[in-house]
Amino acid sequence: MDMAESFFRITGGSTESQGEGEEEDRSKIFLQLKPYCLELLELSQNPKKHASSLPALLHLLRSSPPNSLQPFFDYTLFPLLLLLDAAVDCRSSQNKSESSNIKRISDKVAEGVVECLEELLKKCHLGSVDQMVVVLKKLTYAALLSLSEASEEFREGVIKCFRALLLNLIRCSNKSCLCKQSLDLPMLLETRDLLMPDRILKLDLEQGECLLAFLQSEAASAAVGHWLSLLLKAADTEATRGHRGSANLRIEAFLTLRVLVAKVGTADALAFFLPGVVSQFAKVLHISKAMISGAAGSVEAIDQAIRGLAEYLMIVLDDEANLSGLNTYKDDSFGHNSNKYKSTTSFLEELRQLPLKAQSKRVLESVNGESNNSVSSKTESGERSNLDLGKGMGSFHVDRTKEWIEKTSGHVNKLLCATFPSICVHQAKKVRHGLFVSIRGLLLKCNFTLEKSKQMFLAIA
């Protein structure tokens, strides 16, 4: 306890005053935070103790402005992470089998912890790459818990914490930093889907670490790939549960994946994962054709999946990002003026030449059986050849050559042809609108890379 109090004094007392009024506000926040944080520390050591501090701390975090909380971010984060660790340890099946002395953290406490952590991550910025790695690891361990090990509210709360962390990663002041390639929010996001997080007006980046650039780097590729897999798996798990599955958790998983993809934001960082991500999205959309209820049939979840798939393709197969491999597709004007794409007259001419519906149906049926595996089985050849060129085992980089673009776009086209036409006649207007917005985005961003899909896009748009 003495060590904890010493830690709190150091972290809480290290702020510099910027005016008497601001100093007074910070002092008030600290005096309110201190008893809650000390009680949480005791709770991590004695789980049977009544957890009255968690609702009170959550109320304080929600009612306090970001500028007042930021100086005490480490101070508040410390006991929350301790409790999160304890909650995960006592729920993990592996830990239970190895030790019978693990103290049980109740579901109510575990859910309260992730609620407080989400609010803290919404309003405060992480201080360093090391701190970001620590928080990501702890959230990853929590996200690995199965539905039999953790409550729905806890698992959903962990995903929200991860999204809050991502949303508060902002571009640094270095104009040449790679973070400028990141997107603030998903490209096809509707304003009602997600509120921008509270922002601190000024952020001290004197330490020279850009957290957003780290997320985009190869050093973070394994973590990015792991979270893409975790989020897709969480969504899929709820769908397989039928009417018992949580549509809300499924929606949160897709929305968070969209934020992750936007924050990474570069084809270089995301291309390696395209086979698995696209095939999983195709599976989601294929299942949705037959489901009208339950988590799998959730209109909001289907809309999120459609937009998420389109956004991923708009980044990885973006014409501008693949210029070096598009030399056979480019016309003379490409890259030299804002009117890079074919004229409206050309699009109308393509519409006139579209095949009859019966012919289209036969084409779709012919590729439907192999839709789930076609991308992953074929595109991996590009990745293996890349490893053979000396990139080393474990590299998460793909050389997006002309051959890679042709093969990938061909398999993506099969997947889209097997799913998009059925979605355009979905009974929900929201789903049909989401498909229209997605097709428009793909035509604008992937006009050349997805050349094979354009007739299908134009037929159903």
N, C-alpha and C positions, 0 to 999 in steps of 0.2 A: 504493500500500500504506500509506503514511503517513497518507493521508486516511482510509482505512478504519479503521486502528487508532485514529486520533483519534476517529472516530465511535463506535467501540466503547467507548472510555474514557468518553465523554460519556454514552452511553445506559446503559452498565453501571454507572457510578459515581454515578448520580443518585438512588439509592434511600435512603430514610431508615430508620434502624434502629428496630425496635420490640422491643427486647430483645436481649441478647447471643446467646442461642441462635438466634434467627431470623436475626440478622446473620451469624452463623457459617455457617448453612446456605446463605444466599444467596451468601456468599463462595465456598463450595465449588462451588455450581452455576456461578457465573461462571467460576471457574478451569477447570472442565470444558468449558464452552461455548466459551470463547475460542479454543482451538486448532482446534476443529471449524469455527467460523465463519470464521476466517482461512483455513483450508484450502479452504473452499467458495468464498471470494472468489477465491482463486488458481485454483480449478477453472473458474470462470466466464471467466477470462482465458486459461486454458490447458486446454482440454477434454481433452487427451490425458493429463493427469495422472491417476494412479490415485485413484479416489474412495473410499478407505477410510473417510473421515470420515462419509459418509452413513449407513451401518448403525449406526455408533457413536452418531451424533447421534440417530437414531431411537430407539435403546435408552435413551438418556439422557432424551429427552422423554417416553417412555412410563413410565419409572420415577420421574420427578420429580413431586411434587405441584404443583397449579396455583399455589398461593401462592408457591412458590419460583421458578416460571417467569415469572409475570406481570411482575416488575420488568425482566426481560431480553427482553420480547416484541419490542420494536423491534430490539434487538440481534441476535436470532436471525432475525427476519423479513427483514432487509435482504439477506443473502447468498442466502437461499432464493428471494426474488423476482427477484434478479439471474439466478440460474440458471434459474428458470422462464422468464424473458424470453428467455434464450439458447436454451433448449430449444424454445420456440415459434418463434422467428425462424428457426432452422435447419430447421424442419419445414414452414414455410409455403411453399406452392408459389409464391406471389407474390414472397416475398423471395428464393427461389432463382433466379427468373427475372431479378430486378433486380440481384443481386450474386452473384458466384462466390467471394467472400472470406469468407463466413459460416462460422464454425467449428462443426463438428458436435458436438452433445451426444448421447452414446449413449442408447439406450433405457433401459439399466440406471440411468444417472444421472438421467434425466428422471423415471423412475418412483420412484426414491428421493427425489427432491425433493418430489413431490406427497405421498408418504407422510409425510415430515417436516412438511410444511406442514399437512396434515390434522391431525396430532397436536397441532401448535402451536395451530391454530385451535380445536381441541376444548377446550384447557385455558386459553387466554388470551383476554381480551376486547380488542377493538379500542379504540383510544384516542380516536378522533374520527371525525366524518363524513368528513373529507378522507381519512383513512387507510382507511376503509371503501370509499370510492369507488375509491381506488388499487388495493386488493386485488381488488375486484369487476371492475375493468377488465382486470386481468392474468388473472384466472380466465376471463373472457369470451373473451379472445383465445385462451386455451388450449382452451376448449370449442368454439371454431369450427373447430379442426383436424378434418379428415375422417378416416375409417378408413384411408385410403391414406397419410395423412401421419403419424399417430400410432398407437402400439400400443393394444390394448384396455385394458391395465392403466393406461396413462397417462390415457386418456379417462375411464375409470371413476374413477381417483384424483382427477381435476379435479372431477367431480361430487360426490365425497365431501368434498372441500375446501369446496365451496360449501355443502353441507349442514351441515358443522361450523361454518362462519361463521354461518349462520342460527340454529342451535341455541343459540349463545352470545350472541344478541341478547336481552337481558332488559329487562323493564319498569323504568322509572326511578322515583324516589321522588315525583315530582310527581303528585299525585292527579288533577289535571285534564288530564294529558297524554293525547293520543290513543292512546298505546301501550297503554293499559288495554283497548282493544278487540281487541288481538291475542290469539291463543291460544298457549299454551306449546307444544302439540303438536297434531297432527291429531286431529279429534274422534272418528274411528272407528279410531284406532290400537290395535293389539293390543300389549300390553306387551313381547312377545318380538320385535316388529319393530324396536324402536329403544330404545336405552338413553339415559337422560337424560345430558347431558354433565356432566363435572366442573365444579363451580361454585366460584367464589371467594366466601367468606363476605361480604365487604364490597367494594363497587366504588365508587371515587371518581368521582362524576359532577358535580364542581364546575364543570367546563367548560360546563355548561348544555346539552349536546348529547345528545339522546336518539336513539340510532341506530335504534331500533325505530320511532319516530315518523317518522324520515326515510324509512325503507323504505315506510311507509304513505302518504307524501306524494306529491303530483303530480310533484314534482321527480324522484322515483325511479320513476315509472310506466313510462317507456321501458325502464329496466333490468329492471323486473319483467316486463314484456311480452316482452322479449328472452329472458330466462331461461325463461319459460314455453314459448316457442317452441323454444329450444335443447334443453330437456329432453324435450319431446314428439318432436322430430326425432331425438334420440339413441335414444329407445326405438323409434321407427318404423324407423330405419335397421337396427337389429339384427333386427327382425322380417322385413324384406324379404330378409335374407341367408339365410333358411331355417335349415338345420341348422348353418351356419357362424356364425350370429349368437350373440351372448352373452346368455343369459338373465339373468345377474348384472347386466350393465350396464343392461339393460332394467328390472330391478327397482329398481336404485339410482336410475335416472332418475325413475321414477314416485314412489318414496318421497321423493326430494328435492323433487319438485314438490309433494307433499302438505305437506311442511314449509314450503315457500315460501308456499303458499296460507294455511296456518295463521298464519304470522308476519305476513303482510299483514293477513289476518283481517277486512277490512271490505268490504261490498258496494260502497261508493263507489269503492274502489281497484281492484276486480276485475271490475266489471260490464262495462266496456268490452271486456275480453278474452273474455267468455263465448262468443260465437259460434265463434271459432277453437278454444278449449279444448274445448268440449263436442263439437263436430263431430269433432275429432281423437280424443277418447276414444271416441266412438261408432264411429269407424272401427276402433279397436283391438278393441273388443268384438265388432264385426261379423266381423272376420277370425278372432277366436278361436273362432267357432262351427265353422269348418272345420279348425282346426289342433289337433292333439293332441300334437305334439312340436315340437322346436326352440324358439327364443326366443319366437316368436309364440304357441306353445302352452303356455308355462310357466305352471303353475298359480299360482305365487306372483305372477308378473307380472300375470296376469288379475285376481287378487284385489286387488292394489295399484291397478289401473286402475279397477275397480268402486268401491272405496272413495274413490279420488281424485276421480272424477266426482261421487259423492254429496256429498263434502265441499265441493266447489266450488259445487254447487247449494245446499247448506245455508247457505252464507254469502251468496251473491249473491241468492238467492230466498227468504231467510229472511223469515218473516211479520213479525217485529218490525222488521226493517230496512226493510220496504216498507210500513209502516203508512199513509203518506200516499197511496199508490196503491191501497190495498186497501179503500177505503171502501165499495165495492159488495159486497165479499166478507165483511166482518166481521159477526159477530152482536153483539148488545148486550153480551154478557159478555166479548168479546175485549178483552184488555188490562186487565181489572179484577179478575181472579182467576187463580189458577194453573191452573184447569181450563178452558183456552182452547179446547180442541178438542172435537169432537163426541163424544158418549158412545159406550160400547161397543155399546149397543143400536142406535144409528144406523149404526155400522159393520156390524153383523150384517145390518141391513136392506139396506144397499148390497150385501152379499155375495149376498143372496137374489135381487137384481135384476141380477146380472152376466149378460152375454150368454153363450150357449153357446160351447164351445170352437171349433166350426167357424166361427161368426161372428167370433170373435176372430181366428182365423187369417186370414180374408179381409181383415180390417181391417189386420193387420200387413203382409200382402203388398201391400196398396194403397199403403202409405207407405214400404215398404222401399227402393224405387228412388230416392227423393228424400231419404233420411235424412241423407246426408253433407253436403248443401248447404243444407238448409232453414233452419237457424238462422242461418248466416252471411249468407245472401242477404237474409233478411227483417229481421233485427234491426238490421242496419246502417242502416236507414232512420231509426231512432231516434237513432243516433249522428250521422248527417249533419244531421238537423234540429237537433240540439244544437249542432253547429258553426255552423250558420246563425244561431243566436241570439246570436252574438257571443263565443262561448267561444274562438274563434281556432283556426286550423289547428294541428294537433298536440296538441290537447287530448285527454286520456285519460279524460274524464268523460262519463257517460251519465246523463241525467235519467230516473230510473226512475218514469215516470208510469204511470197506469192503462193507457194504450194500450200502453206498452212492456211492462208485465207481462203483459198479455193475449197479445200477439203472441209474446213470448219463451216464455211457458209453453206456448203452443200448439205451437210448433216443438220445444221440448224434449220435450214429450209424444210427438210423432211419433218422435223419436230413441229415447226410452226404450221405447216400444212395439215398436220394430223390433229391440231388442237384449235387453231384460230377460227376456221370456218364454223365449227360447232358452237363456239362461244358467241359468234355474231348473232345467233338466234336465241341466245339465253333469255329466259323470261324476265330477268331483272334489268331494268333500264340502266342502273348503275354499272352493271357488268359490261353491258354493250357500250356505254360511254367510256369506260375505262379502256376497253379494247380499241375504240376509235382514237383516243388520245395516245395510246401506245403505238398504234400504227403510224400516226402522224409523226411522232417522235422518231420512229425507226426510219421513215422515209427521209426525214430531214438529216439525220445523223449517219445513216448507213445506206445511202442511196446506191453506192457502188459495191460495197462489200456484201450486201444482201440483194444484189441484182436479181438473183434467181427467185426471190420471194416477192418482188414488186408486183407482178401480175396478181398474185393471190391477195396482197395487201389492197390493191386498188379495187379488186372485185368485191371485197367484203367491207371496205371502209364506208 
